[in-house]
Amino acid sequence: METNSILDEIQELNLSYLLLVKRLLNDDKAMAMYRLKMDEPMADLLLSLSARELSRLARMNQLICRPNFEHAEQLEKLLRNPREQGLTQTHLALLMASV
């Protein structure tokens, strides 16, 4: 029973993620490609997907999105940074761009 619940949550998260990706790409394609670390062919493909195709893709049994942090040290630097909180967004952008 719990496995079905987890799969339902994964599918719901996938659909939410895909809808957000599509919205970001529609709003500002270049910025979305940068933030999502995707190339133009992938962006164009995602923009071309119909609602039915998005739904089918969301029903995968594994997460479509994943954290951009590949190493725990990257996340640790962001969370335990003694810098002023006002610089956190800038630091995060620089850190994410280097991944």
N, CA, C and O atoms as CSV, one atom per row, in Angstrom:
chain,resi,resn,atom,element,x,y,z
A,1,MET,N,N,0.828,-1.195,0.000
A,1,MET,CA,C,0.000,0.000,0.000
A,1,MET,C,C,0.869,1.254,0.000
A,1,MET,O,O,0.588,2.198,-0.739
A,2,GLU,N,N,1.928,1.277,0.825
A,2,GLU,CA,C,2.789,2.445,0.900
A,2,GLU,C,C,3.526,2.667,-0.419
A,2,GLU,O,O,3.779,3.811,-0.796
A,3,THR,N,N,3.872,1.591,-1.123
A,3,THR,CA,C,4.549,1.721,-2.409
A,3,THR,C,C,3.678,2.468,-3.405
A,3,THR,O,O,4.170,3.321,-4.143
A,4,ASN,N,N,2.385,2.156,-3.432
A,4,ASN,CA,C,1.480,2.862,-4.332
A,4,ASN,C,C,1.399,4.339,-3.988
A,4,ASN,O,O,1.334,5.183,-4.883
A,5,SER,N,N,1.401,4.655,-2.716
A,5,SER,CA,C,1.352,6.044,-2.280
A,5,SER,C,C,2.604,6.799,-2.722
A,5,SER,O,O,2.520,7.936,-3.187
A,6,ILE,N,N,3.752,6.168,-2.576
A,6,ILE,CA,C,5.009,6.788,-2.994
A,6,ILE,C,C,5.013,6.986,-4.503
A,6,ILE,O,O,5.426,8.042,-4.983
A,7,LEU,N,N,4.564,5.998,-5.255
A,7,LEU,CA,C,4.511,6.136,-6.714
A,7,LEU,C,C,3.558,7.250,-7.132
A,7,LEU,O,O,3.844,7.999,-8.066
A,8,ASP,N,N,2.438,7.357,-6.447
A,8,ASP,CA,C,1.498,8.448,-6.734
A,8,ASP,C,C,2.155,9.806,-6.485
A,8,ASP,O,O,1.989,10.737,-7.274
A,9,GLU,N,N,2.894,9.910,-5.393
A,9,GLU,CA,C,3.564,11.166,-5.072
A,9,GLU,C,C,4.652,11.496,-6.093
A,9,GLU,O,O,4.819,12.655,-6.472
A,10,ILE,N,N,5.383,10.490,-6.532
A,10,ILE,CA,C,6.409,10.702,-7.563
A,10,ILE,C,C,5.765,11.198,-8.842
A,10,ILE,O,O,6.261,12.136,-9.466
A,11,GLN,N,N,4.669,10.580,-9.235
A,11,GLN,CA,C,3.986,10.983,-10.458
A,11,GLN,C,C,3.421,12.396,-10.347
A,11,GLN,O,O,3.463,13.159,-11.312
A,12,GLU,N,N,2.900,12.744,-9.188
A,12,GLU,CA,C,2.381,14.092,-8.976
A,12,GLU,C,C,3.508,15.123,-9.026
A,12,GLU,O,O,3.361,16.190,-9.622
A,13,LEU,N,N,4.624,14.791,-8.397
A,13,LEU,CA,C,5.788,15.684,-8.429
A,13,LEU,C,C,6.301,15.839,-9.862
A,13,LEU,O,O,6.634,16.946,-10.284
A,14,ASN,N,N,6.365,14.746,-10.605
A,14,ASN,CA,C,6.810,14.804,-12.000
A,14,ASN,C,C,5.928,15.738,-12.825
A,14,ASN,O,O,6.430,16.553,-13.598
A,15,LEU,N,N,4.630,15.618,-12.659
A,15,LEU,CA,C,3.719,16.461,-13.429
A,15,LEU,C,C,3.888,17.926,-13.041
A,15,LEU,O,O,3.925,18.800,-13.907
A,16,SER,N,N,3.990,18.193,-11.753
A,16,SER,CA,C,4.199,19.569,-11.301
A,16,SER,C,C,5.495,20.132,-11.871
A,16,SER,O,O,5.537,21.275,-12.325
A,17,TYR,N,N,6.538,19.331,-11.843
A,17,TYR,CA,C,7.830,19.761,-12.375
A,17,TYR,C,C,7.734,20.056,-13.870
A,17,TYR,O,O,8.219,21.089,-14.332
A,18,LEU,N,N,7.117,19.165,-14.619
A,18,LEU,CA,C,6.998,19.368,-16.065
A,18,LEU,C,C,6.173,20.611,-16.397
A,18,LEU,O,O,6.499,21.342,-17.332
A,19,LEU,N,N,5.131,20.843,-15.649
A,19,LEU,CA,C,4.323,22.044,-15.873
A,19,LEU,C,C,5.115,23.304,-15.547
A,19,LEU,O,O,5.005,24.307,-16.251
A,20,LEU,N,N,5.907,23.257,-14.488
A,20,LEU,CA,C,6.760,24.397,-14.143
A,20,LEU,C,C,7.808,24.632,-15.226
A,20,LEU,O,O,8.050,25.773,-15.622
A,21,VAL,N,N,8.422,23.570,-15.699
A,21,VAL,CA,C,9.424,23.688,-16.767
A,21,VAL,C,C,8.813,24.345,-17.993
A,21,VAL,O,O,9.397,25.253,-18.584
A,22,LYS,N,N,7.649,23.883,-18.361
A,22,LYS,CA,C,6.986,24.437,-19.542
A,22,LYS,C,C,6.652,25.920,-19.332
A,22,LYS,O,O,6.803,26.725,-20.251
A,23,ARG,N,N,6.206,26.274,-18.149
A,23,ARG,CA,C,5.892,27.679,-17.853
A,23,ARG,C,C,7.150,28.549,-17.898
A,23,ARG,O,O,7.135,29.644,-18.460
A,24,LEU,N,N,8.233,28.053,-17.304
A,24,LEU,CA,C,9.492,28.798,-17.336
A,24,LEU,C,C,9.978,28.989,-18.767
A,24,LEU,O,O,10.432,30.074,-19.132
A,25,LEU,N,N,9.885,27.944,-19.570
A,25,LEU,CA,C,10.325,28.036,-20.957
A,25,LEU,C,C,9.461,29.007,-21.751
A,25,LEU,O,O,9.973,29.736,-22.601
A,26,ASN,N,N,8.184,29.026,-21.490
A,26,ASN,CA,C,7.303,29.963,-22.190
A,26,ASN,C,C,7.567,31.409,-21.777
A,26,ASN,O,O,7.479,32.318,-22.603
A,27,ASP,N,N,7.888,31.623,-20.509
A,27,ASP,CA,C,8.112,32.981,-20.002
A,27,ASP,C,C,9.426,33.571,-20.501
A,27,ASP,O,O,9.456,34.705,-20.978
A,28,ASP,N,N,10.504,32.811,-20.395
A,28,ASP,CA,C,11.830,33.289,-20.802
A,28,ASP,C,C,12.688,32.065,-21.111
A,28,ASP,O,O,13.325,31.493,-20.227
A,29,LYS,N,N,12.688,31.682,-22.372
A,29,LYS,CA,C,13.331,30.438,-22.777
A,29,LYS,C,C,14.821,30.407,-22.431
A,29,LYS,O,O,15.312,29.411,-21.900
A,30,ALA,N,N,15.536,31.480,-22.727
A,30,ALA,CA,C,16.986,31.500,-22.475
A,30,ALA,C,C,17.285,31.355,-20.975
A,30,ALA,O,O,18.164,30.584,-20.590
A,31,MET,N,N,16.565,32.084,-20.146
A,31,MET,CA,C,16.791,32.004,-18.699
A,31,MET,C,C,16.410,30.615,-18.180
A,31,MET,O,O,17.110,30.053,-17.338
A,32,ALA,N,N,15.319,30.071,-18.676
A,32,ALA,CA,C,14.890,28.738,-18.243
A,32,ALA,C,C,15.928,27.682,-18.621
A,32,ALA,O,O,16.233,26.795,-17.824
A,33,MET,N,N,16.459,27.778,-19.818
A,33,MET,CA,C,17.480,26.817,-20.254
A,33,MET,C,C,18.700,26.894,-19.342
A,33,MET,O,O,19.288,25.869,-18.995
A,34,TYR,N,N,19.075,28.105,-18.957
A,34,TYR,CA,C,20.213,28.294,-18.052
A,34,TYR,C,C,19.905,27.706,-16.675
A,34,TYR,O,O,20.705,26.952,-16.122
A,35,ARG,N,N,18.751,28.055,-16.131
A,35,ARG,CA,C,18.392,27.585,-14.789
A,35,ARG,C,C,18.211,26.072,-14.733
A,35,ARG,O,O,18.564,25.436,-13.740
A,36,LEU,N,N,17.663,25.503,-15.794
A,36,LEU,CA,C,17.378,24.073,-15.813
A,36,LEU,C,C,18.525,23.246,-16.384
A,36,LEU,O,O,18.470,22.016,-16.409
A,37,LYS,N,N,19.579,23.950,-16.849
A,37,LYS,CA,C,20.749,23.286,-17.426
A,37,LYS,C,C,20.341,22.341,-18.559
A,37,LYS,O,O,20.687,21.160,-18.563
A,38,MET,N,N,19.603,22.891,-19.511
A,38,MET,CA,C,19.188,22.084,-20.659
A,38,MET,C,C,19.548,22.805,-21.941
A,38,MET,O,O,19.650,24.031,-21.977
A,39,ASP,N,N,19.737,22.028,-22.987
A,39,ASP,CA,C,20.069,22.630,-24.270
A,39,ASP,C,C,18.800,22.972,-25.046
A,39,ASP,O,O,17.698,22.612,-24.634
A,40,GLU,N,N,18.960,23.660,-26.159
A,40,GLU,CA,C,17.809,24.143,-26.910
A,40,GLU,C,C,16.960,23.013,-27.503
A,40,GLU,O,O,15.733,23.115,-27.482
A,41,PRO,N,N,17.564,21.940,-28.032
A,41,PRO,CA,C,16.715,20.850,-28.536
A,41,PRO,C,C,15.797,20.263,-27.461
A,41,PRO,O,O,14.638,19.951,-27.733
A,42,MET,N,N,16.324,20.112,-26.232
A,42,MET,CA,C,15.490,19.593,-25.134
A,42,MET,C,C,14.392,20.588,-24.793
A,42,MET,O,O,13.245,20.201,-24.569
A,43,ALA,N,N,14.743,21.875,-24.752
A,43,ALA,CA,C,13.751,22.911,-24.449
A,43,ALA,C,C,12.645,22.901,-25.500
A,43,ALA,O,O,11.463,22.963,-25.163
A,44,ASP,N,N,13.026,22.824,-26.760
A,44,ASP,CA,C,12.037,22.806,-27.838
A,44,ASP,C,C,11.146,21.569,-27.764
A,44,ASP,O,O,9.939,21.644,-27.994
A,45,LEU,N,N,11.750,20.447,-27.444
A,45,LEU,CA,C,10.966,19.214,-27.324
A,45,LEU,C,C,9.951,19.329,-26.194
A,45,LEU,O,O,8.785,18.975,-26.368
A,46,LEU,N,N,10.386,19.823,-25.036
A,46,LEU,CA,C,9.466,19.967,-23.909
A,46,LEU,C,C,8.354,20.958,-24.216
A,46,LEU,O,O,7.208,20.752,-23.817
A,47,LEU,N,N,8.688,22.039,-24.926
A,47,LEU,CA,C,7.665,23.018,-25.306
A,47,LEU,C,C,6.639,22.431,-26.268
A,47,LEU,O,O,5.482,22.853,-26.285
A,48,SER,N,N,7.059,21.476,-27.053
A,48,SER,CA,C,6.159,20.904,-28.064
A,48,SER,C,C,5.236,19.814,-27.521
A,48,SER,O,O,4.310,19.395,-28.216
A,49,LEU,N,N,5.469,19.349,-26.292
A,49,LEU,CA,C,4.675,18.251,-25.741
A,49,LEU,C,C,3.235,18.690,-25.463
A,49,LEU,O,O,2.982,19.783,-24.955
A,50,SER,N,N,2.317,17.816,-25.808
A,50,SER,CA,C,0.906,18.069,-25.514
A,50,SER,C,C,0.626,17.711,-24.058
A,50,SER,O,O,1.470,17.115,-23.389
A,51,ALA,N,N,-0.541,18.068,-23.577
A,51,ALA,CA,C,-0.934,17.731,-22.204
A,51,ALA,C,C,-0.938,16.220,-22.002
A,51,ALA,O,O,-0.543,15.731,-20.943
A,52,ARG,N,N,-1.375,15.494,-22.999
A,52,ARG,CA,C,-1.399,14.028,-22.902
A,52,ARG,C,C,0.017,13.472,-22.795
A,52,ARG,O,O,0.270,12.563,-22.004
A,53,GLU,N,N,0.938,14.013,-23.583
A,53,GLU,CA,C,2.329,13.551,-23.536
A,53,GLU,C,C,2.984,13.913,-22.205
A,53,GLU,O,O,3.742,13.117,-21.651
A,54,LEU,N,N,2.699,15.099,-21.693
A,54,LEU,CA,C,3.218,15.479,-20.378
A,54,LEU,C,C,2.719,14.531,-19.297
A,54,LEU,O,O,3.478,14.107,-18.425
A,55,SER,N,N,1.452,14.209,-19.366
A,55,SER,CA,C,0.857,13.309,-18.383
A,55,SER,C,C,1.489,11.915,-18.472
A,55,SER,O,O,1.766,11.286,-17.451
A,56,ARG,N,N,1.707,11.450,-19.675
A,56,ARG,CA,C,2.317,10.128,-19.863
A,56,ARG,C,C,3.751,10.123,-19.327
A,56,ARG,O,O,4.176,9.173,-18.668
A,57,LEU,N,N,4.484,11.190,-19.617
A,57,LEU,CA,C,5.852,11.297,-19.130
A,57,LEU,C,C,5.891,11.376,-17.602
A,57,LEU,O,O,6.789,10.817,-16.974
A,58,ALA,N,N,4.933,12.058,-17.015
A,58,ALA,CA,C,4.876,12.204,-15.553
A,58,ALA,C,C,4.596,10.887,-14.851
A,58,ALA,O,O,4.938,10.735,-13.678
A,59,ARG,N,N,3.989,9.941,-15.532
A,59,ARG,CA,C,3.632,8.665,-14.908
A,59,ARG,C,C,4.796,7.686,-14.804
A,59,ARG,O,O,4.595,6.513,-14.487
A,60,MET,N,N,6.003,8.157,-15.069
A,60,MET,CA,C,7.174,7.292,-14.888
A,60,MET,C,C,7.299,6.923,-13.417
A,60,MET,O,O,6.810,7.646,-12.549
A,61,ASN,N,N,7.946,5.812,-13.137
A,61,ASN,CA,C,8.112,5.354,-11.756
A,61,ASN,C,C,9.368,5.909,-11.097
A,61,ASN,O,O,9.750,5.471,-10.012
A,62,GLN,N,N,10.008,6.870,-11.749
A,62,GLN,CA,C,11.183,7.498,-11.156
A,62,GLN,C,C,11.100,9.001,-11.344
A,62,GLN,O,O,10.424,9.494,-12.247
A,63,LEU,N,N,11.796,9.716,-10.481
A,63,LEU,CA,C,11.746,11.169,-10.527
A,63,LEU,C,C,12.394,11.696,-11.799
A,63,LEU,O,O,13.449,11.221,-12.221
A,64,ILE,N,N,11.744,12.684,-12.397
A,64,ILE,CA,C,12.295,13.336,-13.578
A,64,ILE,C,C,13.293,14.413,-13.159
A,64,ILE,O,O,14.320,14.596,-13.812
A,65,CYS,N,N,12.998,15.114,-12.087
A,65,CYS,CA,C,13.895,16.168,-11.607
A,65,CYS,C,C,14.843,15.582,-10.565
A,65,CYS,O,O,14.566,14.561,-9.936
A,66,ARG,N,N,15.958,16.263,-10.411
A,66,ARG,CA,C,16.918,15.849,-9.389
A,66,ARG,C,C,17.659,17.080,-8.904
A,66,ARG,O,O,17.723,18.086,-9.610
A,67,PRO,N,N,18.218,17.010,-7.704
A,67,PRO,CA,C,18.974,18.154,-7.195
A,67,PRO,C,C,20.196,18.437,-8.076
A,67,PRO,O,O,20.816,17.516,-8.607
A,68,ASN,N,N,20.526,19.702,-8.219
A,68,ASN,CA,C,21.709,20.067,-8.993
A,68,ASN,C,C,22.992,19.872,-8.221
A,68,ASN,O,O,24.076,19.907,-8.803
A,69,PHE,N,N,22.893,19.670,-6.934
A,69,PHE,CA,C,24.080,19.471,-6.114
A,69,PHE,C,C,24.547,18.029,-6.259
A,69,PHE,O,O,23.831,17.095,-5.897
A,70,GLU,N,N,25.742,17.858,-6.788
A,70,GLU,CA,C,26.268,16.516,-6.967
A,70,GLU,C,C,27.092,16.066,-5.771
A,70,GLU,O,O,27.285,14.871,-5.544
A,71,HIS,N,N,27.580,17.050,-5.004
A,71,HIS,CA,C,28.424,16.736,-3.862
A,71,HIS,C,C,27.863,17.411,-2.615
A,71,HIS,O,O,27.369,18.537,-2.674
A,72,ALA,N,N,27.944,16.726,-1.516
A,72,ALA,CA,C,27.424,17.263,-0.258
A,72,ALA,C,C,28.117,18.567,0.117
A,72,ALA,O,O,27.516,19.433,0.753
A,73,GLU,N,N,29.384,18.709,-0.278
A,73,GLU,CA,C,30.126,19.924,0.063
A,73,GLU,C,C,29.470,21.163,-0.551
A,73,GLU,O,O,29.481,22.229,0.063
A,74,GLN,N,N,28.901,21.039,-1.750
A,74,GLN,CA,C,28.247,22.172,-2.399
A,74,GLN,C,C,27.054,22.647,-1.565
A,74,GLN,O,O,26.889,23.843,-1.325
A,75,LEU,N,N,26.250,21.721,-1.139
A,75,LEU,CA,C,25.086,22.058,-0.330
A,75,LEU,C,C,25.519,22.588,1.035
A,75,LEU,O,O,24.929,23.533,1.561
A,76,GLU,N,N,26.536,21.982,1.591
A,76,GLU,CA,C,27.054,22.421,2.891
A,76,GLU,C,C,27.534,23.869,2.816
A,76,GLU,O,O,27.256,24.653,3.724
A,77,LYS,N,N,28.241,24.234,1.761
A,77,LYS,CA,C,28.725,25.608,1.594
A,77,LYS,C,C,27.562,26.592,1.535
A,77,LYS,O,O,27.630,27.686,2.095
A,78,LEU,N,N,26.516,26.198,0.865
A,78,LEU,CA,C,25.364,27.072,0.732
A,78,LEU,C,C,24.634,27.245,2.065
A,78,LEU,O,O,24.260,28.359,2.431
A,79,LEU,N,N,24.437,26.162,2.774
A,79,LEU,CA,C,23.661,26.206,4.008
A,79,LEU,C,C,24.439,26.753,5.197
A,79,LEU,O,O,23.852,27.391,6.071
A,80,ARG,N,N,25.719,26.523,5.247
A,80,ARG,CA,C,26.523,26.915,6.404
A,80,ARG,C,C,27.394,28.137,6.101
A,80,ARG,O,O,28.401,28.368,6.770
A,81,ASN,N,N,27.011,28.899,5.112
A,81,ASN,CA,C,27.791,30.046,4.687
A,81,ASN,C,C,27.646,31.184,5.699
A,81,ASN,O,O,26.526,31.601,5.992
A,82,PRO,N,N,28.760,31.696,6.240
A,82,PRO,CA,C,28.672,32.779,7.222
A,82,PRO,C,C,28.420,34.156,6.593
A,82,PRO,O,O,28.289,35.147,7.311
A,83,ARG,N,N,28.353,34.219,5.282
A,83,ARG,CA,C,28.132,35.505,4.617
A,83,ARG,C,C,26.773,36.078,4.977
A,83,ARG,O,O,25.883,35.377,5.460
A,84,GLU,N,N,26.646,37.346,4.732
A,84,GLU,CA,C,25.376,38.026,4.982
A,84,GLU,C,C,24.276,37.364,4.159
A,84,GLU,O,O,24.499,36.977,3.011
A,85,GLN,N,N,23.095,37.236,4.745
A,85,GLN,CA,C,21.973,36.581,4.075
A,85,GLN,C,C,21.612,37.243,2.756
A,85,GLN,O,O,21.112,36.574,1.851
A,86,GLY,N,N,21.854,38.538,2.626
A,86,GLY,CA,C,21.525,39.241,1.393
A,86,GLY,C,C,22.309,38.754,0.200
A,86,GLY,O,O,21.887,38.942,-0.940
A,87,LEU,N,N,23.446,38.131,0.445
A,87,LEU,CA,C,24.277,37.627,-0.643
A,87,LEU,C,C,23.986,36.165,-0.967
A,87,LEU,O,O,24.582,35.615,-1.893
A,88,THR,N,N,23.105,35.539,-0.243
A,88,THR,CA,C,22.833,34.120,-0.429
A,88,THR,C,C,22.359,33.810,-1.846
A,88,THR,O,O,22.810,32.836,-2.449
A,89,GLN,N,N,21.457,34.625,-2.382
A,89,GLN,CA,C,20.948,34.380,-3.740
A,89,GLN,C,C,22.070,34.480,-4.770
A,89,GLN,O,O,22.154,33.657,-5.681
A,90,THR,N,N,22.921,35.474,-4.627
A,90,THR,CA,C,24.046,35.636,-5.548
A,90,THR,C,C,25.004,34.465,-5.428
A,90,THR,O,O,25.458,33.921,-6.434
A,91,HIS,N,N,25.309,34.080,-4.202
A,91,HIS,CA,C,26.207,32.957,-3.986
A,91,HIS,C,C,25.612,31.678,-4.563
A,91,HIS,O,O,26.326,30.887,-5.179
A,92,LEU,N,N,24.330,31.471,-4.371
A,92,LEU,CA,C,23.662,30.292,-4.907
A,92,LEU,C,C,23.744,30.280,-6.427
A,92,LEU,O,O,24.026,29.238,-7.019
A,93,ALA,N,N,23.502,31.416,-7.067
A,93,ALA,CA,C,23.562,31.485,-8.527
A,93,ALA,C,C,24.959,31.140,-9.031
A,93,ALA,O,O,25.105,30.410,-10.011
A,94,LEU,N,N,25.980,31.659,-8.366
A,94,LEU,CA,C,27.351,31.351,-8.766
A,94,LEU,C,C,27.685,29.884,-8.545
A,94,LEU,O,O,28.324,29.247,-9.383
A,95,LEU,N,N,27.252,29.361,-7.421
A,95,LEU,CA,C,27.501,27.960,-7.114
A,95,LEU,C,C,26.808,27.045,-8.111
A,95,LEU,O,O,27.394,26.068,-8.579
A,96,MET,N,N,25.562,27.361,-8.435
A,96,MET,CA,C,24.794,26.533,-9.366
A,96,MET,C,C,25.376,26.626,-10.781
A,96,MET,O,O,25.349,25.642,-11.521
A,97,ALA,N,N,25.897,27.781,-11.163
A,97,ALA,CA,C,26.472,27.950,-12.495
A,97,ALA,C,C,27.743,27.134,-12.654
A,97,ALA,O,O,28.110,26.764,-13.769
A,98,SER,N,N,28.412,26.854,-11.552
A,98,SER,CA,C,29.664,26.109,-11.626
A,98,SER,C,C,29.460,24.599,-11.641
A,98,SER,O,O,30.422,23.853,-11.825
A,99,VAL,N,N,28.240,24.138,-11.453
A,99,VAL,CA,C,27.969,22.696,-11.399
A,99,VAL,C,C,27.959,22.130,-12.791
A,99,VAL,O,O,27.749,20.930,-12.969
